[in-house]
Amino acid sequence: MAKKQFKAESKRLLDLMINSIYTNKEIFLRELISNASDAIDKMYYNEIVSGKTGISRDDYQIVIEADKDSRTLKISDNGIGMNKEELEKNLGTIAKSGSLDFKEKMEESAGKDEEIDIIGQFGVGFYSAFMVSEKVEVLSKSCDEDQAYIWTSTGADGYTIKEAEKEDHGTEILLTLKPNTEDENYDRFLEPYIIKGLVKKYSDYISYPIKLVKQVEASDADAAEEADAEADSKPETTLETLNSRVPLWKKQKSEISTEDYNNFYRDKFDFADPAKVIHTNVDGLISYTALLFVPSKAPYNYYSKDYEKGLQLYSSGVLITEKCPELLPDCFSFIKGLVDSQDLSLNISREMLQHDRQLKAIAKTLEKKIKSELLDMLKKDRDAYLDFFKNFGLQLKFSMYDNYGIYKDKVKDLVMFYSSEEKALVTLEEYVGRMKEGQDAIYYASGERIEQIDRLPQTEGLKDKGYEILYLTDDVDEFALQMLHEYDGKPFKSVQSDDIELEGSDEEKADMEKQAEESKDMLQAMQKALEGKVTEVKLSKRLKDHPVCLTTKGGLSIEMEKVFSQMPIDEDIKAKKVLEINADHSVMDALAKAYESGEETIGKYAKLLYEQARLIEGLPVEDPIEFSNSICELMTK
């Protein structure tokens, strides 16, 4: 029989589809199973419409059979089948989809397609078989005819269609695999464990049973009988069901237990139970179901460049992609789970979406839902939220700063900082809610450890007034708050900034101005000795017991300077430091005497106080030898 040529434009088109459209060869099994499911859907729908009763999805099946000796793989279904014209139309014309035609007709019949999902819509999935096969045979019998036909092709050179024998309606696709090469082992697709894995990965939620033909292993007693059996007798076989069929996320929430959710999560994503489950169904312009999980622990590589965010994306229960990063904002990159929608516009390979706006619409609603659920956890189960924040709080705070603060308003109610009053983590809302009357700013202090920050000289005056201070210990904290700028109309203010002015009486203000004027020349001499190290030396009333401290001018703090110094950048970024001296401390008397002794002596005192202030801030001594000698010199006087 003469071969017929494909009705598509050229051999090149088929070559393109086989070699370029699909990026992963294993996709072929997903496509053929999806086509088989479509054929059964059509049969199931027709029987429902015709008034047939007592039918169920269990009456249908998709059967996979591998033969290692002949190197063939067979995928069979008892669906609607095809006659000769349909084989010609659907398989002889690339990108002609009978499934799409059927779906369009179904949509014209209102109310009759609620449980029918037609997966294949482009008519090219079948041709993915040629990625792994040197010959493809399709044996099919329509439910409306008695005659069966077989379609055979070895690729772009054409195909044949001839009459054949088949007892029941349905379709059998027989793939003769390509020879193995150095780069590709096609025999792997004949291994039962590979087949099971691919079905579990891509087609686990096909509505109909997917079964694998497997040989029954004989017992020792049977072995003797088999030895006497004829050499050409066929081994006994059985069918093993591979798919779970009904997705957990498609069940009613009332039917799903906590253990069900936990088992699903452990099976798909992690070894430990999740901290929180978010199961939501959305109906609208884009309808979808999402099953999301907040992990109980951060993955080992979460805070590294190797971590990849993303949700699994399904279309009507068929896995499209393992990780779809567009569905999650960076601030919630820790979320694991999946989204399933039948409204997605996929490209012809069913590996990518055609319309980015659909993903954006889903991502936008998911973002709101995730934030809402986290806030609910914070309010109703604080201990659980604290555990969550221990793992992922750093990411939330980084998101406030990253990308020019694009996520700052989304996560500002979720972040927490250590409170000087509560001795625990608190939210910004909680801090503002109990601010003292007359307090006009949210105060914070930065350092490496809570204990170190709590003893900073700059905190003394604010504590005396009963002001709460947020202690920042993560590198990103101060950057995040500066990007946020304010919360509920209250600006953030660092206690280590030189512009902190604590209210005092008129008499106290006048006394301070007088003392500063009297010490003006001495302070200028000290500043001269510290030229290049500080921008100013001044008296301070904010200190209580400490003689000295370092503060900064402008937005760059000492802690931020430390962060920049650890970065691989050429520029030497320095904070504008101010040396503040406690105007009421006895050190003032020693400084006055040193100033009377001359510039050299006051210079040494200035450097000693400066190095002392650096140590308090967790900075290294700039000149350890000079510092040590100066101390010894003073001790021996």
C-alpha positions in Angstrom: 0.0 0.0 0.0 1.4 3.4 -1.0 2.2 5.8 1.8 0.1 9.0 2.1 1.8 12.2 2.9 1.0 14.4 5.9 -1.3 17.2 5.0 0.8 19.7 7.1 3.0 22.1 5.2 6.2 20.0 5.1 8.4 17.4 6.5 10.3 20.2 8.3 7.2 21.0 10.4 7.1 17.5 11.9 10.8 17.5 12.4 10.4 20.8 14.3 7.7 19.4 16.5 9.6 16.3 17.4 12.9 18.0 18.0 12.1 21.5 19.2 8.6 21.9 20.7 9.1 19.4 23.5 12.1 19.9 25.7 11.8 16.6 27.6 11.5 13.2 25.9 9.6 11.7 28.8 6.7 14.0 28.1 5.5 11.6 25.3 3.9 9.2 27.9 2.0 12.1 29.5 0.7 13.2 26.0 -0.4 9.7 25.0 -2.2 9.0 28.3 -3.9 12.4 28.0 -5.1 11.5 24.5 -6.4 8.2 25.8 -8.2 10.0 28.6 -9.8 12.3 26.1 -11.0 9.4 24.1 -12.6 7.8 27.1 -14.1 11.2 28.1 -15.9 11.3 24.7 -17.2 7.8 25.2 -18.3 8.5 28.7 -20.0 11.7 27.7 -21.8 10.1 24.7 -23.1 7.3 26.9 -24.4 9.8 29.5 -26.1 11.8 26.8 -27.7 8.7 25.2 -29.3 7.9 28.6 -27.3 4.9 29.5 -27.4 4.2 33.2 -25.2 2.4 35.7 -22.0 3.4 34.0 -19.0 4.7 36.0 -15.4 5.7 35.3 -14.3 2.3 36.6 -15.8 0.8 33.5 -12.9 2.4 31.5 -9.2 2.0 31.7 -5.9 2.9 30.1 -3.5 0.0 29.9 0.3 0.2 29.4 2.3 -2.8 28.3 6.0 -3.0 27.8 7.8 -5.7 25.9 11.5 -5.7 26.3 12.2 -8.4 23.8 10.5 -6.6 20.9 11.4 -3.2 22.4 7.8 -2.0 22.1 5.5 0.0 24.4 1.7 -0.2 24.0 -0.8 2.3 25.4 -4.4 1.1 25.1 -7.8 2.6 25.9 -11.5 1.5 25.6 -12.6 5.0 24.6 -14.6 6.2 21.6 -12.1 5.0 19.0 -11.7 6.3 15.5 -12.8 5.2 12.0 -10.8 5.5 8.9 -11.8 9.1 8.2 -11.0 10.2 11.7 -7.6 8.5 11.6 -7.0 10.4 8.4 -8.3 13.7 9.8 -6.8 13.5 13.3 -3.4 11.8 12.7 -2.8 12.7 9.1 -3.1 16.4 9.6 -0.6 17.9 12.1 -2.3 20.3 14.6 -5.8 19.0 13.8 -7.4 18.2 17.1 -10.5 16.0 17.5 -10.4 16.8 21.2 -10.7 20.6 20.5 -13.6 20.0 18.1 -15.4 17.8 20.6 -14.9 20.3 23.4 -16.4 23.1 21.3 -19.4 21.0 20.6 -19.8 20.1 24.3 -19.7 23.8 25.2 -22.7 24.3 23.0 -24.6 21.8 25.1 -25.2 23.7 28.3 -25.1 21.7 31.5 -23.7 18.5 30.1 -20.0 18.9 30.5 -19.6 19.5 34.2 -17.5 16.4 34.8 -15.7 16.2 31.4 -12.2 17.6 31.1 -10.8 17.5 27.6 -7.0 17.7 28.1 -5.7 17.7 24.6 -6.7 20.7 22.5 -3.9 21.1 19.9 -3.6 17.8 18.2 0.2 17.7 18.4 0.7 15.7 21.6 0.4 12.4 19.7 3.4 13.3 17.6 5.6 13.5 20.7 5.7 9.7 20.3 8.2 10.1 17.5 10.7 11.6 19.9 11.3 8.0 21.3 9.9 5.8 18.5 11.1 4.8 15.1 7.7 3.4 14.2 4.2 4.2 15.5 1.2 2.0 14.9 -2.3 3.1 15.9 -5.0 0.4 15.9 -8.4 1.8 16.4 -12.1 0.8 16.2 -14.9 3.4 16.4 -17.8 2.6 18.7 -20.1 3.4 15.8 -18.5 0.9 13.3 -17.6 -2.7 13.0 -14.4 -2.3 11.0 -11.1 -1.5 12.7 -8.2 0.3 11.0 -4.5 0.6 11.7 -2.5 3.8 11.1 1.3 3.2 10.6 4.1 5.7 10.3 7.8 5.9 10.7 7.9 9.7 10.7 7.8 12.6 8.3 8.0 10.4 5.2 4.2 9.7 5.5 1.8 7.1 6.8 -0.5 4.2 5.7 -4.0 3.3 6.8 -5.5 -0.2 6.2 -8.2 -2.4 7.6 -7.4 -4.5 10.7 -9.0 -6.8 13.3 -10.0 -5.5 16.7 -12.6 -7.0 18.9 -13.8 -3.9 21.0 -13.9 -0.2 20.4 -11.0 1.9 21.5 -7.4 2.6 20.5 -4.1 0.8 20.9 -0.9 2.8 20.2 2.2 0.6 19.7 5.6 2.3 19.8 8.7 0.6 18.5 11.5 2.4 20.3 14.5 4.0 18.6 17.9 2.3 18.9 19.8 3.4 22.0 22.6 5.9 21.5 25.5 7.2 23.5 23.3 10.2 24.6 20.0 8.5 25.1 18.9 5.1 26.5 15.4 4.6 25.1 15.2 1.2 26.8 14.6 2.9 30.1 11.0 3.6 28.9 10.4 -0.1 29.1 11.3 -0.4 32.7 8.3 -0.8 35.0 9.7 1.6 37.7 10.3 4.3 35.1 6.8 3.9 33.7 5.3 4.0 37.2 7.4 7.1 38.0 6.3 9.0 34.9 2.6 8.2 35.5 2.9 9.2 39.1 4.6 12.5 38.1 2.5 13.6 35.2 -0.7 11.6 35.1 -1.5 10.6 38.7 -4.8 12.4 38.6 -6.3 11.2 35.3 -9.9 10.3 36.1 -9.7 6.8 34.8 -7.5 3.9 36.0 -4.1 3.7 34.4 -2.9 0.1 34.6 0.4 -1.6 33.9 0.6 -5.1 32.6 3.1 -7.0 34.8 4.1 -10.6 34.9 3.1 -12.7 38.0 6.2 -14.0 39.7 6.0 -17.7 40.2 6.6 -19.4 43.6 9.1 -22.2 44.0 6.3 -24.8 43.8 5.1 -23.3 40.6 8.7 -23.3 39.2 8.7 -27.1 38.9 5.4 -27.1 37.0 6.7 -24.3 34.7 9.7 -26.4 33.9 7.3 -29.0 32.4 5.3 -26.4 30.5 5.7 -25.8 26.8 8.6 -23.5 25.9 6.3 -21.1 24.0 3.7 -20.7 26.6 2.9 -17.1 27.6 3.7 -16.1 31.2 0.8 -15.2 33.4 0.1 -11.5 33.8 -1.9 -9.2 36.0 -2.8 -5.5 35.9 -1.4 -3.0 38.4 -3.2 0.3 38.9 -0.6 3.2 38.9 -2.6 6.4 39.5 -4.5 7.7 42.5 -7.1 9.3 40.1 -8.8 11.7 42.4 -6.5 14.6 43.5 -6.5 15.4 47.2 -7.2 19.1 46.3 -10.3 18.2 44.4 -12.0 16.6 47.4 -14.3 18.5 49.8 -12.3 20.0 52.7 -14.7 18.2 55.1 -13.5 14.9 53.6 -9.8 15.6 54.2 -8.1 15.0 57.5 -5.0 16.7 58.9 -3.2 13.4 58.4 -4.3 13.3 54.7 -2.8 16.8 54.2 0.4 15.8 56.1 0.8 12.6 54.2 0.4 14.4 50.8 2.9 17.0 51.8 5.5 14.5 53.0 5.0 12.5 49.9 5.4 15.4 47.5 7.5 18.1 49.1 9.2 17.4 52.5 10.0 14.9 55.2 8.4 16.9 58.0 4.7 17.9 58.5 3.9 21.4 57.3 3.4 24.3 59.7 0.2 25.4 57.9 -2.1 24.2 55.1 -3.8 26.6 52.8 -6.5 25.0 50.6 -8.5 27.3 48.5 -10.9 27.2 45.5 -11.4 30.3 43.4 -14.1 30.9 40.8 -14.0 33.9 38.5 -12.5 34.9 35.2 -9.7 32.4 36.0 -10.9 29.5 38.2 -8.4 27.4 40.0 -7.8 25.3 43.1 -4.6 25.8 45.2 -3.2 23.6 47.8 -0.4 25.4 49.5 1.9 24.6 52.5 3.9 26.7 54.9 7.0 24.5 55.7 7.8 23.8 59.3 11.5 24.2 58.6 13.5 26.1 56.0 15.2 24.0 53.3 18.9 23.6 53.8 19.6 25.8 50.7 16.8 28.3 51.2 19.0 31.3 51.9 21.3 30.5 49.0 21.3 31.3 45.3 20.6 27.6 44.5 17.1 27.7 45.9 14.4 27.8 43.3 10.9 29.0 44.2 7.8 27.9 42.5 4.5 25.9 42.7 3.6 22.8 40.7 1.2 23.8 38.0 -1.6 21.4 36.8 -4.1 21.7 34.0 -7.1 19.6 34.8 -5.1 17.3 36.9 -2.2 16.9 34.4 1.2 18.2 35.6 2.4 21.0 33.3 5.5 22.1 35.2 7.2 21.1 38.4 8.0 24.7 39.4 6.2 27.7 38.2 8.0 30.7 39.8 5.6 33.3 38.4 2.9 32.1 40.8 4.8 33.2 43.9 6.2 36.7 44.9 9.7 36.6 46.3 8.5 37.6 49.7 6.6 34.3 49.9 9.1 32.1 48.1 9.1 29.6 50.9 5.6 28.4 50.1 5.3 24.9 48.6 2.3 23.4 46.9 0.4 23.4 43.6 -2.2 25.2 41.5 -4.7 23.4 39.3 -6.8 25.2 36.7 -8.7 24.2 33.6 -8.7 27.8 32.3 -5.0 28.0 31.4 -4.1 28.8 27.8 -1.2 26.5 27.1 1.1 26.5 24.1 1.0 23.6 21.7 3.5 21.6 23.6 1.5 22.0 26.8 4.7 22.9 28.6 4.2 26.7 28.8 1.4 29.2 29.1 0.5 31.4 26.2 -1.0 34.2 28.3 1.1 35.6 31.1 -1.9 37.6 32.4 -3.5 34.4 33.5 -0.6 33.6 35.8 -0.5 37.1 37.1 -4.2 37.0 38.0 -3.7 33.8 39.9 -0.5 35.0 41.6 -2.3 38.2 42.7 -5.0 36.3 44.5 -2.6 33.8 45.9 -0.5 36.6 47.4 -3.5 38.0 49.2 -4.5 34.6 50.5 -1.1 33.7 51.8 -0.7 37.0 53.6 -4.2 36.6 55.1 -3.4 33.1 56.3 -0.1 34.1 57.9 -1.8 37.0 59.7 -4.4 34.6 60.9 -1.7 32.3 62.3 0.0 35.3 64.0 -3.2 36.3 65.8 -4.6 32.8 66.6 -1.5 30.7 67.2 1.4 32.9 68.1 3.7 30.1 69.1 3.3 28.5 65.7 3.9 31.9 64.0 7.1 32.5 66.1 8.4 29.1 64.9 7.5 30.1 61.3 9.2 33.5 61.7 12.4 31.8 63.1 12.7 30.0 59.8 11.4 32.6 57.3 11.4 36.0 59.0 14.7 36.9 57.4 13.1 36.5 54.0 10.2 38.7 54.9 12.5 41.4 56.2 14.7 41.1 53.1 11.6 41.5 50.9 10.9 44.9 52.5 14.3 46.1 51.2 14.8 44.2 48.0 13.8 45.5 44.6 13.4 49.0 45.9 10.9 48.0 48.5 8.3 46.6 46.1 7.0 44.2 48.7 7.4 46.4 51.8 3.7 47.2 52.3 2.8 43.6 51.7 4.9 42.2 54.5 5.2 45.1 57.0 2.5 43.6 59.2 4.2 40.2 59.2 7.7 41.2 60.3 8.8 41.1 64.0 11.6 42.6 66.0 12.9 42.1 69.5 11.4 44.6 72.0 13.3 46.2 74.9 10.0 46.2 76.9 8.5 42.8 76.1 11.8 40.9 75.9 10.4 39.1 73.0 9.5 39.5 69.3 6.8 42.0 68.6 5.1 43.4 65.4 5.2 47.0 64.3 1.4 47.2 64.9 1.9 46.0 68.5 4.7 48.6 69.1 2.7 51.5 67.7 -0.4 50.4 69.7 1.3 51.0 73.0 3.5 54.0 72.3 3.8 56.6 75.1 1.8 59.8 74.9 3.9 62.4 73.1 6.2 59.8 71.5 6.4 60.8 67.9 8.8 58.1 66.5 9.5 54.3 66.5 12.9 53.9 68.1 15.3 51.2 67.2 18.9 50.3 67.9 21.2 48.0 65.9 23.9 45.6 66.9 25.2 42.1 66.7 23.5 40.7 69.8 20.5 41.5 72.0 22.7 41.7 75.1 25.1 44.1 73.4 22.4 46.4 72.2 20.7 46.5 75.5 23.8 47.9 77.1 24.4 50.6 74.5 24.9 54.1 76.0 22.5 55.6 73.5 19.6 53.6 74.9 19.9 55.0 78.4 17.9 58.2 78.1 15.1 56.6 76.1 14.7 53.9 78.7 14.5 56.4 81.4 11.5 58.0 79.7 9.9 54.6 79.3 10.2 54.4 75.5 10.2 51.0 73.9 13.1 50.3 71.6 13.3 47.7 68.8 16.6 45.8 68.8 17.8 44.9 65.3 20.3 42.1 65.0 20.0 40.9 61.4 22.1 42.7 58.7 19.0 43.5 56.7 17.0 45.0 59.5 18.0 48.6 59.4 17.9 48.6 55.6 14.4 47.3 55.7 13.1 49.9 58.2 14.8 52.7 56.3 13.1 51.5 53.1 9.7 51.3 54.9 10.4 54.8 56.3 7.3 54.9 58.5 4.6 52.8 60.0 1.1 54.1 60.6 2.4 57.6 60.3 5.2 57.1 62.8 8.8 57.5 61.4 11.6 55.1 62.3 14.4 56.7 64.2 17.7 55.1 65.2 18.8 55.8 68.8 22.3 55.8 67.4 21.6 58.8 65.3 23.1 62.2 66.4 19.8 64.0 66.0 18.0 62.3 68.9 16.8 65.1 71.2 15.1 64.2 74.5 12.8 66.8 75.9 14.0 68.6 79.0 13.0 71.7 81.0 13.9 75.2 79.8 16.4 75.4 82.6 18.1 72.1 81.5 18.3 73.4 77.9 19.8 76.7 79.0 22.3 74.9 81.1 23.3 72.6 78.2 23.8 75.5 75.9 26.0 77.3 78.4 28.1 74.2 79.0 28.5 73.6 75.3 29.6 77.2 74.7 32.1 77.0 77.6 33.6 73.7 76.2 33.6 74.9 72.6 37.4 75.3 72.2 38.1 72.0 74.0 35.6 70.1 71.7 37.2 71.7 68.6 40.6 70.6 69.8 39.3 67.1 70.2 37.7 67.1 66.8 41.0 68.3 65.3 42.8 65.4 66.9 40.2 63.0 65.4 40.2 64.6 61.9 39.2 62.0 59.3 37.7 59.8 62.0 34.7 61.8 63.2 32.8 64.7 61.7 32.0 66.3 65.0 32.7 66.1 68.8 29.8 67.4 70.9 28.3 67.2 74.4 25.3 65.1 75.1 22.5 65.0 77.7 21.1 61.6 76.5 23.8 59.6 78.3 23.3 58.5 81.9 26.2 56.4 83.3 28.4 56.1 80.2 31.0 58.8 79.5 31.0 58.5 75.7 29.3 57.1 72.6 29.4 57.1 68.8 26.4 58.3 66.8 26.1 59.0 63.1 24.8 61.7 60.8 22.6 60.9 57.8 21.0 57.6 56.8 24.1 55.4 57.0 24.7 53.9 60.4 27.7 52.2 61.9 25.9 48.8 61.6 25.2 49.5 57.9 28.8 50.4 57.4 29.8 47.0 58.8 27.4 45.3 56.3 28.9 47.2 53.4 32.5 46.3 54.5 31.6 42.6 54.2 30.5 43.1 50.6 32.8 42.5 47.6 32.7 46.1 46.4 35.6 48.5 45.6 34.1 51.5 47.3 34.9 52.1 51.0 31.6 53.2 52.4 31.9 54.9 55.8 29.3 56.3 58.2 29.6 60.0 59.3 30.5 59.4 62.9 29.9 61.8 65.8 31.7 61.5 69.2 29.2 62.4 72.0 30.5 63.1 75.5 28.3 62.9 78.6 28.1 66.4 79.8 27.3 65.3 83.3 30.0 62.6 83.6 33.2 63.1 85.7 35.2 62.5 82.6 34.5 66.2 81.8 36.8 67.3 84.6 39.6 65.1 83.3 39.1 66.5 79.8 39.2 70.0 81.1 42.6 69.4 82.9 43.9 67.6 79.8 43.0 70.6 77.6 44.8 72.9 80.0 47.9 70.7 79.5 48.0 71.4 75.8 46.8 70.0 72.4 48.9 66.9 72.6 47.4 65.7 75.9 43.7 66.5 74.9 44.5 64.8 71.6 45.5 61.6 73.4 42.4 61.7 75.6 40.2 62.3 72.5 41.7 59.2 70.8 41.2 57.1 73.9 37.6 58.0 74.2 37.1 57.5 70.4 38.6 54.0 70.6 36.5 53.3 73.7 33.3 54.3 71.8 34.4 52.1 68.9 34.7 49.1 71.2 31.2 49.8 72.6 29.8 49.7 69.1 31.5 46.4 68.3 34.1 48.0 66.1 37.8 47.1 66.2 40.4 49.4 67.7 42.0 51.3 64.8 45.5 51.5 66.3 45.9 48.9 69.1 49.5 49.8 69.8 48.9 53.5 70.3 45.7 52.6 72.3 47.7 50.3 74.6 50.6 52.8 75.1 48.2 55.6 75.9 46.5 53.6 78.6 49.8 52.6 80.2 50.9 56.2 80.0 47.8 57.5 81.9 48.1 54.7 84.5 51.6 55.6 85.4 50.9 59.3 85.9 
